[in-house]
Amino acid sequence: MPILEDLDISDNFIGDEGIRNLIPLFDGTSGMCSHLVCLKVETCELSYVGVSHLLDALSNFKGPLKSLSVADNYLGSQVAEALGNFLSTPIEELDIAGIGLGSSGFQELQNLMKEDLKLVKIDISKNRGGIKTAKFLSTLLPKAPQLIDVNAASNLMPIESLDIISSALKLAKGNFERLDLTGHTWDYKPEHASLHSEFVHDGNPILILPSPSAFAAPYDDDP
């Protein structure tokens, strides 16, 4: 299939061995999959080893890859270095939801981030990053001028994260549209009352906040 553009092999438990068998398809000298635009390998029982090899291969991929999802594979913070390097490629949409980054993973991503990223949309939800999630966003937003959509839901962030994120939004370039912060249980302060009106795009609030009356337990991805 030399003109394949969209490959979705999610929910196939291929593991690291399976992903290693696919990596040669992204070798620039092979001529295969050279038109690939979108790749999804969600819930494939991959580890950080397999995904790190995949990201390394894709970092040198000569095709027009614009969208990648490795969501819902438990990779842990060890994958952060490979992800940080991959962010510097022309990737526009990245889904890394539920991969177990944790606070140390977000810290590593923040440390590795370079200027002028091409990201348009990113999903970092369900990663238990705590306040490090907000600090990662504070670095990401000013460095990704084309970014318009972020899903940071269910990351165990404390209410203090709102101040960090609000400050980053004020520095963000471009036309940012949506930041999902649902899935948190927050006791709002009076100064947070104006957030919906302060950050608006085309008449719609940019910040998607949890309800003040939400008493649901934080997201728990333990089996």
DRENZA-732950 format. One line per 10 residues: number of its first residue (from 1); their letters; for each residue z, x, y of C-alpha. Coordinates in steps of 0.25 Angstrom, whole numbers. Layout:
N
NUM> A> Z:X:Y ~ ...
***
This chain:
223
1> MPILEDLDIS> 0:0:0 ~ -5:10:11 ~ -3:0:22 ~ 10:-5:18 ~ 18:-8:31 ~ 31:-16:27 ~ 39:-12:14 ~ 52:-19:11 ~ 58:-15:-2 ~ 72:-20:1
11> DNFIGDEGIR> 81:-26:-9 ~ 76:-17:-20 ~ 86:-8:-26 ~ 78:5:-26 ~ 89:15:-22 ~ 86:29:-17 ~ 77:32:-29 ~ 68:21:-25 ~ 67:24:-10 ~ 64:39:-14
21> NLIPLFDGTS> 52:34:-21 ~ 47:26:-9 ~ 49:38:1 ~ 36:45:-3 ~ 29:32:3 ~ 33:37:17 ~ 29:51:15 ~ 18:53:26 ~ 9:60:17 ~ 9:50:7
31> GMCSHLVCLK> 0:40:15 ~ 8:28:8 ~ 16:18:17 ~ 10:24:29 ~ 9:11:36 ~ 24:7:33 ~ 30:0:45 ~ 43:-7:39 ~ 51:-2:27 ~ 63:-10:21
41> VETCELSYVG> 72:-4:10 ~ 84:-13:12 ~ 95:-15:1 ~ 88:-5:-9 ~ 101:2:-13 ~ 97:15:-5 ~ 107:26:-2 ~ 107:34:11 ~ 100:45:2 ~ 88:37:-1
51> VSHLLDALSN> 87:31:13 ~ 89:44:20 ~ 77:49:12 ~ 69:37:16 ~ 72:39:31 ~ 68:53:30 ~ 55:49:24 ~ 53:38:34 ~ 56:48:46 ~ 44:55:43
61> FKGPLKSLSV> 35:43:39 ~ 22:43:47 ~ 20:28:45 ~ 24:17:56 ~ 37:13:50 ~ 44:5:60 ~ 55:-3:52 ~ 65:2:41 ~ 76:-5:34 ~ 86:1:25
71> ADNYLGSQVA> 96:-10:27 ~ 107:-13:16 ~ 107:0:9 ~ 120:6:9 ~ 117:20:15 ~ 130:24:22 ~ 131:33:34 ~ 124:44:27 ~ 110:38:30 ~ 113:39:45
81> EALGNFLSTP> 107:53:47 ~ 93:49:41 ~ 94:36:49 ~ 97:43:62 ~ 84:52:59 ~ 76:40:56 ~ 79:33:69 ~ 71:43:76 ~ 58:39:69 ~ 50:27:75
91> IEELDIAGIG> 57:17:67 ~ 58:4:75 ~ 67:-5:65 ~ 78:0:57 ~ 87:-8:48 ~ 99:-1:43 ~ 109:-13:41 ~ 120:-12:31 ~ 118:3:27 ~ 132:7:28
101> LGSSGFQELQ> 130:16:40 ~ 145:15:45 ~ 150:21:58 ~ 147:35:53 ~ 132:31:51 ~ 131:25:64 ~ 137:38:71 ~ 127:47:64 ~ 116:38:68 ~ 121:38:82
111> NLMKEDLKLV> 122:54:82 ~ 107:55:76 ~ 100:45:86 ~ 89:51:94 ~ 82:46:107 ~ 71:36:108 ~ 72:28:95 ~ 61:19:91 ~ 70:8:85 ~ 67:-6:89
121> KIDISKNRGG> 77:-13:79 ~ 89:-8:71 ~ 98:-15:61 ~ 111:-7:59 ~ 120:-19:55 ~ 130:-19:44 ~ 133:-5:44 ~ 148:-4:48 ~ 146:5:59 ~ 158:0:68
131> IKTAKFLSTL> 158:5:82 ~ 148:16:78 ~ 138:6:77 ~ 139:3:92 ~ 139:18:95 ~ 126:19:87 ~ 120:8:95 ~ 124:14:108 ~ 116:26:105 ~ 104:19:98
141> LPKAPQLIDV> 101:9:109 ~ 98:19:121 ~ 90:27:111 ~ 81:16:106 ~ 74:10:118 ~ 65:1:109 ~ 77:-5:101 ~ 78:-20:103 ~ 86:-25:91 ~ 99:-20:84
151> NAASNLMPIE> 107:-26:73 ~ 121:-20:73 ~ 128:-32:66 ~ 140:-30:57 ~ 144:-16:60 ~ 159:-18:61 ~ 158:-14:76 ~ 170:-17:85 ~ 170:-24:98 ~ 170:-11:105
161> SLDIISSALK> 155:-9:100 ~ 150:-20:110 ~ 154:-11:122 ~ 146:1:116 ~ 134:-8:113 ~ 134:-14:126 ~ 134:-1:133 ~ 122:4:124 ~ 114:-9:127 ~ 115:-6:142
171> LAKGNFERLD> 108:8:139 ~ 98:3:129 ~ 84:4:133 ~ 72:-6:130 ~ 74:-21:128 ~ 85:-22:118 ~ 86:-36:112 ~ 96:-38:101 ~ 109:-31:96 ~ 116:-39:84
181> LTGHTWDYKP> 131:-36:84 ~ 135:-48:75 ~ 144:-46:63 ~ 156:-41:71 ~ 169:-48:74 ~ 172:-45:89 ~ 182:-49:99 ~ 174:-49:112 ~ 180:-44:125 ~ 177:-51:138
191> EHASLHSEFV> 168:-41:142 ~ 159:-44:131 ~ 156:-58:135 ~ 144:-54:144 ~ 137:-46:133 ~ 127:-57:129 ~ 122:-59:144 ~ 123:-44:147 ~ 113:-40:136 ~ 101:-49:135
201> HDGNPILILP> 87:-48:131 ~ 77:-59:134 ~ 88:-69:137 ~ 95:-66:123 ~ 108:-58:121 ~ 105:-44:115 ~ 119:-43:109 ~ 121:-52:97 ~ 136:-52:96 ~ 145:-58:85
211> SPSAFAAPYD> 152:-71:89 ~ 165:-70:96 ~ 171:-80:86 ~ 165:-72:74 ~ 176:-69:64 ~ 168:-65:52 ~ 171:-53:45 ~ 163:-40:48 ~ 151:-38:40 ~ 155:-31:26
221> DDP> 144:-25:18 ~ 153:-21:7 ~ 149:-26:-7
***
